Amino acid sequence: MSAKHFFQDPVHAVVTALKSLTLTNPTLAFDEPNKIVYRHPESIENADQKISLICGGGSGHEPAWVGYVGKGLLTACVAGTIFASPGAEQVRTCVAHRLPPNSKGLLVIVMNYTGDVLNFGMGAEKARAMGQDVEMIITGDDVGVGRAKEGKVGRRGIAGGALVIKACGALAETGASLKDVAQLGRLVGDNLVSVAVSLSRVHVIGRPIKDVDDENERLPIGTIEIGMGIHNEPGCKQLRTDLPGGVKKMLAQLLDQNDEDRAYVKIEPSDKTVMLINNFGGLSNLELGAVTNEVWNQLTSDWGIQPIRVYMGVFNGSLNGLGFGVTLLKLVNTGLGPGKSMLDLIDAPAEAIGWPAPIDIASWSKKYPPPKEQNLEDEAIKPGQLQVDPTLYKGALTKGLDRVIKAEPQVTRFDSIVGDGDCGAGLKRGAEAILSLLEKTPPTQDLITNFAKLVQTAETNMDGTSGAIYAIFLNATAHNLRVEDTGSAQQTSATIWASALEKSLVGLEQYTPAKPGDRTLVDALAPFVKTLSRTGDVKQAAQAATKGTESTKGMKPGLGRSVYVGGTGWEDVPDPGAYGLSEFLEGLAEAL
């Protein structure tokens, strides 16, 4: 791990890197406030005869997935901050304003990470609400974790997603239906297996330099870690071995049908396959070539498998990670007819820097005018008749949010042990934004309007998995408060709050299987809502949330990135998201 960077500000690094894509591909445009890279509307021929494809995820994985925007691949991609999924508002803006308005449908492709699934799931629902025909593919190709440990989460999405996007993008370019493209994407995903190893996790721009010493102690020279993900989480197992030994273990996990925990796809020597070697970002081209040769030699000699296509490069990176992954795709019949086999579609031309093919010279020769700017301001908020004391409303929120900000170092410490360390920063960013809102726009007696503004602020400023959950839950609560509004002026009671929150908790289950006992923020949220509904007492409800948070210590994770974390230490800390929420609720109760 190296702590040396040319940039010290991670936000500046992300934005300027995204801007550069419009320099390397003239058919692209960039929405900076929402971190959306999209195809220029005038560069898409016959847009009304094709579907749109979108993808997205945290930054730091370049070229994934912003580098796959272009002809024959994605229509648009939404980027988050480093290793954190984009927020729901970013995805909504992409769906509503950055795609051809008359396309035949929308295919949403995401890798299987909770935050991405939730935020893009909301985008898919927004598109459906707008009358669009929508399909969503959740891609998981990793075998490193295995069925027993992955639990409800399922396989992580790593480099194999590039092949899903390539095949779907090529088929979409022919004018195929949404149904056919979605079926193809799922078929490709069902025949993918990937696994990755690394010599070290990476140092994230802006993080303490001390992380370097900690990582070198955790994973000393001569040790590799197998089962690495792309979000800087630790792998599943450390091995004292050399490259041939590591590759031998990787291929066994990919191909050994006697390993019932990982035998996801049966690949025989007679099968036609595509092999992709993914550089995490830190391997030199010399080393990557040597790795590719080693994998090829063992794959052909030990397993009798000889891929008919081999790709190597950075397809889905992890900053400057010293690691690589091996992906195998079994080519099966698509049922789509001549010229539309999996291989035909992977071989089809594409124009994007993420895929190893040049930009067509005709694309360079044509000049496009600046994209027409659209008014992206949120629609006017319809007032309601539920009333609150503005002073009490502001004071209670301020007390709770101040506690969230004060708790950020502790939340970050917990999340660095069980995840990627971004939870605290996300909660603090959201809390600070809402406090700023309360100062700039003092609350009124109208709870509906006050709460709608709070929801908009939270959506815009919070990302990652917790940001997605908050966005979905708060939007549902805003809706359910309107349901409680009878149309006549009335004070908002604990009973009204409890009813709205309870319905929102049920609604959240449509987007996440998280339940109390899965070691997530739901372990604090559910006890609060249920206790408030039963007693009408905010203090008792906050105490129940804190008790739920404490119960996550030593709890085996059922969802979230904690599922993938090996080693020890996580048993002694609570779930970071639950802890942050319970701090807010305790502050809220203290002020009421």
Secondary structure, DSSP 4 states (H G I P E B T S, - for coil): -----S-S-HHHHHHHHHHHHHHH-TTEEEETTTTEEEE-GGG-TTGGGS-EEEEEEEESSTTTTGGGBSTTSBSEEEEEEETSPPPHHHHHHHHHHSS-TT-S-EEEEEES-HHHHHHHHHHHHHHHHTT--EEEEEE--B-SS-HHHHTTT-PPP-TTHHHHHHHHHHHHHTT--HHHHHHHHHHHHHTEEEEEEES---PPTTS-THHHHHHHHHS-TTEEEES--SSS---SEEEE--HHHHHHHHHHHHH-TT-TTT--S---TTS-EEEEEEE-B-S-HHHHHHHHHHHHHHHHHHH----SEEEEE-SS--TTBSEEEEEEEE----SS-TT-SHHHHHHS----TTSSSPPPHHHHH---PPPPP---PPPPPPP-SEE--HHHHHHHHHHHHHHHHHHHHHHHHHHHHHS-S-HHHHHHHHHHHHHHHHHHS---SBHHHHHHHHHHHHHHH--HHHHHHHHHHHHHHHHHHHHH--SS-EE--HHHHHHHHHHHHHHHTTT----TTSSSTHHHHHHHHHHHHHH--HHHHHHHHHHHHHTTTTPPPSSSGGGG--SSSGGGS--HHHHHHHHHHHHHHHH-
